[in-house]
Amino acid sequence: MKHYLCGCCAAFSNIAITSPVQKVLFWQQLYGINTQDSVLQLRRDRFQNLYCGILPPLMQKTTTLALMFGLYEDLSCLLHKHVSAPELATRGAAAILAGTTAAIFTPLERVQTLLQDHKHHDKFTYTYQAFRALKCHGIRDYYRGLVPVLFHNGFSNVFFFGLQGPIKEHLPTATTHSAHLVNDFTCGVVLGAMLVFLFFPVNVVKTHIQSQIGGEFQSFSKVFKTIWLEWNRKLTNLFRGAHLNYHRSLISWGHNQCNL
């Protein structure tokens, strides 16, 4: 239960601290605007909208991180015990399975996206209202963006859990509890920085998919192509807000690693 509890606590504190930064990042991903314009939009928003949409990520992240840490450990032990395969393969499979299992909570992430989009503030401002608004479109609409969620969760878990050992091997040997915490935090920071830039375009596409209510279900490739053309075919435009996500991840991933 230790890993389940640690994942839950880590997610709660991360979301509570970094929610305003996430909102600025969200607008950059959705509208392709720069940081200054996003901050101005944040200032124009009323205070009660600053944390609008925080309930879904609190529910989703606390649950998914608890499952990610807990299931990874449980599945690693189970696969290692019953499957005659190299440890690297069993741990990789456990990481993917843990990430894809957590994707069942995609509706919470979907609702968070709608609540953060100021274009929907006139329709709903609370989690329950957003859930009700999607009800008439069927259960499938709650799972818009499932493909990028599965891709992100599965493969980011593989990198996160798989590279912990090699990174720690290159850090100074820890002889005290505080030194171990420093090494854990440093490991999390390095992993977080790498994963942010590696999967940032995937998150941009996911945000665009999940911001739509009703209508055609567009494929990942089609949405990516649309964004690519609308943002003048510049790779740098796909990474708008990546620096904010990077700084947010220094806290999030470092904190997550310390809680393992």
Secondary structure as the mmCIF struct_conf table of DSSP 4:
data_model
#
loop_
_struct_conf.conf_type_id
_struct_conf.id
_struct_conf.beg_label_comp_id
_struct_conf.beg_label_asym_id
_struct_conf.beg_label_seq_id
_struct_conf.end_label_comp_id
_struct_conf.end_label_asym_id
_struct_conf.end_label_seq_id
HELX_RH_AL_P HELX_RH_AL_P1 LYS A 2 TYR A 31
HELX_RH_AL_P HELX_RH_AL_P2 THR A 35 ARG A 44
BEND BEND1 ASP A 45 ASP A 45
HELX_RH_3T_P HELX_RH_3T_P1 PHE A 47 ASN A 49
TURN_TY1_P TURN_TY1_P1 LEU A 50 GLY A 53
HELX_RH_AL_P HELX_RH_AL_P3 LEU A 55 HIS A 82
BEND BEND2 ALA A 85 ALA A 85
HELX_RH_AL_P HELX_RH_AL_P4 GLU A 87 ALA A 102
HELX_RH_3T_P HELX_RH_3T_P2 ALA A 103 PHE A 105
HELX_RH_AL_P HELX_RH_AL_P5 THR A 106 GLN A 116
HELX_RH_3T_P HELX_RH_3T_P3 HIS A 118 HIS A 120
TURN_TY1_P TURN_TY1_P2 HIS A 121 LYS A 123
BEND BEND3 TYR A 126 TYR A 126
HELX_RH_AL_P HELX_RH_AL_P6 THR A 127 LYS A 135
TURN_TY1_P TURN_TY1_P3 CYS A 136 HIS A 137
HELX_RH_AL_P HELX_RH_AL_P7 ILE A 139 TYR A 142
TURN_TY1_P TURN_TY1_P4 TYR A 143 GLY A 145
HELX_RH_AL_P HELX_RH_AL_P8 LEU A 146 GLY A 162
BEND BEND4 LEU A 163 LEU A 163
HELX_RH_AL_P HELX_RH_AL_P9 GLN A 164 GLU A 169
TURN_TY1_P TURN_TY1_P5 HIS A 170 HIS A 170
BEND BEND5 LEU A 171 LEU A 171
HELX_LH_PP_P HELX_LH_PP_P1 PRO A 172 ALA A 174
BEND BEND6 THR A 176 THR A 176
HELX_RH_AL_P HELX_RH_AL_P10 HIS A 177 GLN A 210
TURN_TY1_P TURN_TY1_P6 SER A 211 SER A 211
BEND BEND7 GLY A 214 GLY A 215
HELX_RH_AL_P HELX_RH_AL_P11 PHE A 220 GLU A 230
TURN_TY1_P TURN_TY1_P7 TRP A 231 ARG A 233
HELX_RH_AL_P HELX_RH_AL_P12 LEU A 235 LEU A 238
TURN_TY1_P TURN_TY1_P8 PHE A 239 GLY A 241
HELX_RH_AL_P HELX_RH_AL_P13 ALA A 242 CYS A 258
TURN_TY1_P TURN_TY1_P9 ASN A 259 ASN A 259
#
